[in-house]
Amino acid sequence: GLLGIQDLSKPDYGDSVHLHPGDIPVFWACGVTGVEAVINCRAPLAFTHSPGCMFITDLKNDSVTVRSSREVPQVHCISQDPLHYSIVSAEAAQKIKTLETLIGIDPGDRGIIHLHRQDELLKACLSISHARSVLITTGFPTHFTYEPPEENDGPPGALAIAAILQALEKEVAIVTDQRAMNLNKKIIEEAVQLGILKRPVPLLSYQRENADSALMFLCENGNPGRPRFDHLIAIERAGMAADGNYYNARKVNIKHLVDPIDELFLTAQTLPGVTTTGVGDGGNELGMGKVKDAVKKHIKNGDVIACDVEADFTIVAGVSNWGGYAIACALYILSTCEIHDRYLRKGVGFPQLSKKMVWLSALPSVTKEEKLLKTLVRHGVRSGKTASLEMEVDGLPFYNTHSLMIEKLL
C-alpha cells in the first residue's frame, strides 16, 4: 500500500500473478515505472520503451565485443540549442586530433599557440557533417592601397572545403563582398576548369538594408524555423572589432572595404539548429570572438584588432588555408568512419553515400593548390604579410612550406 499498490490481483500492467501459500510479494522498478514517472511529471520529451517491448538492435551480442579503436564509439556535444550530440569512432577522432595538431604550428611567430582550443576541429567537422546546406565566407582586404585589396590566404581554404562538400552531395554557397563578386566569380570558374570544383559554387553578397536583413538572408521568408543553411563557415574573413571597425594586423581600419557579413553569424546565434565555425590565424578574423581575451593578451595590437564576433567552433591555424585543408581532410575521415556514417544514416536519416573515390579525388593536393595559387597571383591577389605577387601565402613560400603541410595532412 505504501508503494501505491492497492490490490495485488489488479496490476497496472501485465497479468496478475497467482500467489501460493508462503509466497512473499516483491516489487522491482521495471521500465514502465519510468513511464509512470514521466506521465506524472508531464515532461515535454522522454525516450523509453513500450511495455513489454525492450530495445532490440540489429547487432548480436557476440559481434559487439570491441576489437579495435575503429569500433570504439565516442560521443561529442556539437550544439547546445537544440542539445545535439554526434558519434564517431575513437580511431577517426584521433586522426582528426592529429590534423588539428599539424595545423597548430606558428610559422609566423604571432603567438597563436595561446588561442588554441582543443578538439574544435573535431566538433566543427561533426557539426558540418550533419549539415545539409553550408554557407562559406572568405575575403580579407588587408592591402587597402592595391586593387584588388584581397590577400591569397582564405580563398584556397574556402574552395577546399567547398570541393569536399560537393563530393559529399551537400548544398554549398559562398557569400563575399559586393565589390569582389567579379573577382571571385572568375576564381570559381577557373577552379572548375582546374578540376578543383566539380561545378561552380553559387556566389552571394549581403547588404544590410534593415533590422531583418540577416534573418531574411538566412531563412526562407525570414522564418527562423526554415533556415536555408545549417552551418556557416568563415575562413580568413575580416571580423568586426569591439568598436564596430575592421582592422588588418597592422591596426589599419579597412571598414570601407568590408560588407557586414558578421551580422549573418550574429543572427545565426539566435537560430536553433544553425551552427557556425570560424577559421583564423591572427585573431582579427570573423569567428575569433570566442578567443578574444587571449587575442588581446597575446597577439600584437590585439587590444584593438581582436574580432568581437563569436563562432560556435574556432579553428586556429598557422595559416588559415591550412584550416580549410584540415576541414576537408577531417570531413573525409568522418565519411569513411563506419560508426559515424551509420549514425548519419540510421539516426539522422541521411542517404547512404558510396563514392569514396570521388571523396578522395575532391581533397586538396599539392598540384591543385599550386595551380590555384598561380591563378590568384595572375588576378593580382597578393601574399598577406608582404603584398608580393610571388608563389607565397602570408610571406611563407608555397614550395616546402605550404606544399609540405598539404602532404602531411593527406
Protein Blocks (a to p, Z undefined) as FASTA:
>chain_A
ZZopablklcfbhcdddddehiacdddddfklmmmmmmmnopabdcdddehiacddfbdf
klmpcfbfklmccdddfbfbdcddddddfklmmmmmmmmmmmmpcfkonopmmmpcghkl
mmmmmmmmmpmbdcddedddfblmbccfbdfehjlmmmmmmmmmmmnopacdddddfklm
mmmmmmmmmmmmnomambdcdddddddfbfklmmmmmpghhiaklcfbfbdcdehiacdd
fkopacdfkopafklmpcckllmmmmmmmmghiacddddfeopaghilmmmmmmmmmggh
klmmpcfbdcfbdcddfblklmmmmmmmmmmmmmmpmklmmmmmmmnopacdfblklmmm
mpccfklmmmmmmmmmmnopacfklopacdbeehiafbhplmmmmmmmZZ
